[in-house]
């Protein structure tokens, strides 16, 4: 089976995990194609070729440096797995941090909104990003993972502190919000002929935060050498877990481990 894993810099975790998984999935031939998040967001499919237009000379040169080719032909691949952006999560978390939902039991002394308004925010935020992702890949079926939650480092004082994750980490309804978001995201992707591959549970510290251990020893996807060790890019252990989740979603069988 020929598999393309495409996406933002977060494909680095999967790329660094691929060699260790080669024996587990001997029937899978995996190719990677990635660009930095903002640049990946700009490219699209022409015919069956995904990547920058020829006129975008700087982006073409960047793709050649990272991927060895300016564009990737999607036609030969049996499955395309895209590691994309946060798929609308940011405005949802900001609203959750600043308001309480009137129909929920928790109260934090902040303005109240209706359950319907909160659900509509989730739907609109997700629709904008999933529509864009669909347009990037024309009518090609996709399996999709959102970018990993940032690590626990963003929820405490220090150089990686990031709002509103520090507030969401303490939110009494965080688990409810995460479940609502994942349900809405699954439905939105399904409606657009895309299959959602959720972040594996064994990598999640709590709603919207990844285990800090998953970010230790992350590799720069552009060269496979520089250790990032930051709060956003994950390591090979994370990548292996996500590849296993993807393999399960497409029915790709592992080779049994020898006793």
N, C-alpha and C positions, 0 to 999 in steps of 0.2 A: 504494500500500500504506500502510495506516494503522498506525503503530508507536507504542507507548507505552514510554517509558523511565522506569521507576520505581525508587525506592530511597532510600538514605541520602544524606548530604551528598556522597558521592562521585559522584553524578550531575552535580555541578557541572562536572567536567572534560568530560563529554560535552555538557552544555548549552552550554558556552562554545565547543565545537568545531562545533556544529551549523550555524551560519551559513556557515562556510567549506566545508562539505560539501554545501550545498544544490545546487550545480551538478553535483556528482558523482553524486548520487542524486535526480534530479528526480522520480522516481516515488514517493518516500517522503515521507509526511507525518508528522512526528515531534512527539509531545506528551510533555511531561515532568511527572512528579509525584513530589515528594520530601519527606521529613521527616528531621530529625536522627536518627542511628542508633538511639538508645534509643526514641524515639517511633515510628519506622518499625516497630520490632520489636513494638510494641503493637497495631498496627492490623490489620484483616483485611477479608475480603470478605463482604458481605451481599447475597445475590442476585448481581448483577453489579457492584455498587458497592464499590470499595475505598477505605478510609479510616477515620477515627475515627467512632464512634457519635455520634449527635446529643447524647447526654447528656454527652459529653466536651467540654464547652464550650471549655475552654482549648486543647485540641488542635484542635478545629474552627477556632477563631480563628487558630491558628498556621498551619494548612493554607490557610486563606483568604489569609493574608498572604503566604505563600510561593508558593502555586500558583494563587491566584485563585479556587479552589473548595474546598469542604470535603472532597469525595470525588470520585473519578473513576470513570466507568462504563467497565468493561472490555469490554463487549459490542461496541462498534464497531471494536475494534482487531484487525488481522490477526495481529500479533505483539506479545507483551509481553516486554520485556527488563528484568530486574531486576538492579540493582547492590546486592548485599546486604552482609552482614557477613563476617567471616573464615571462616565455615562450619567451625568446629571446630578451626581451626589452632592456637590458643593452647595448649591442653593438650598437643597433640602436640609442639610445639616445647619446652615446658617439660620434658617427659619426655625428649626427645632430648638436651637440654642437661645433664640430671642423670644419665643412664645410658648404658651401652653395650649393644649387642645382642650376645649371646654368639656368634651365628653369623656376625658380620661381622668382618673382619680388624682393624679399628681398635681400639685400647685407649687410654683416657685416665686410667686409675686411678680410675674411678667405678664404682658398683654395676652389676652385669650383670643384664639381663633376657633373656627368650627372644624369638626372632623372632615367635612366635605372640602373645606378650603385647603386643609393640609394634604388630603389625598389628591386634590387638583394640582397643587404645587409639585408633588411627586410625579404625577402623570405628565405634566407639561415639561418639566426639567428632563425627564427621561426621553420623551418623544423628540425633543430637539436634537439630542445627541444620537439617538438610534436612527432617526431619519438621515442624519448626516453620514453615519457609518454605512447605512444601506446604500446611499448614493455613491459612496466611494467605491463600492464593489459591484455596482450594477445589480444584476439578478443572480449572482453566484451565491449558492448556499454557504453559510458560514457557521462555525462554532466560535463563540465569543467569550472571553474573560475580560472583566474590567481590570484596570490597573489595581495592584494590591492596595489594601488599606495601608497607610503609613504605620510605622512601628510605634510601640509604646513611648518612644522618646519624644514624640510630639505632644504628649499629654502632661508633661511635667516641666518645671523650670529648667532651662538650659538652652544650648545653642539651637536645638531643633524644635523648640516650643512652637506650636502652630495652632492658631485658632481656625475654626471653632472646635477642633478635636479635643482640646483640654476641657472644654465645657461638655461636650458630648460624652466624654469618658465618665463624667459624674451624673449624667442625665438619668433620672429614674425610669424613663421609658425608652432607653436606648435599644433594648432588645426588641420591643414592639416596633420601633421605627425601622430597625434593620430588617425585620420580617416583612413589613409593608413595602419597603424599598425593593427587596429581592423578589417578592411576588409580582410587583408592578413591572420590574425590569424583565423578568422571565416572560411575562405576557406580552410586553412590547416587542421583545426580540422575536418571540415565536410568531407574532403577527407579521413580521417583516422577513420571514424565512431565515431566521438566525436562532441558534441553540445556545442558551446561556450555560456556561460552565462556571459555577460559583467558586469563590476562593475556598480551598479545602479547609475544613474545620480544624485540622491539626496544626494550621498555621495562624489561627486567630486567637489573640489573647482575650479579647472581649469585643462587643459590637464596635465595628469601625476601626479597630486597631489590630495590627499584626504583631506577633511575638517578636520581641527585639532580637532574639537569636537568629531570626530569618534574614536579618540585614547584615550580619557579620560576615565579612569576606565576599560581599557581592562584587561581581566583575563588571567592568565597563563593556557594554555590548559592542562598542565601536572597535575595540581591539583585543578584548578578552584578556587583558593584562592588568590594568589599573584597578586596584582594590578601592571600592567606593566607600563601603562601611557607613552608609548614611541611613536616613530614615525612610527613604522611598524605594530604593533599589534593593532587590532581594538576592539571596545566594542560591547555590545549586540545590540545597536541601528543599528550599521553597519551590524551585523550578521542577524538581523531581516529583514533588507532591502534586503540582498543577498538571504536569504531563500525565501522571497516573489518573487524575480526575478526567482529563480529556479523553484518554484511552478508554476509560470506562464508559464515557458518554457515546462513543462510537462503536463499542463492542470489540475493541482491539484486545486480543488476549495476550497475556504475559506467558513467557516460557516458565514452566514450573521450576522452582529452585531445587537443585539437587541436595539430598540429605547429606 
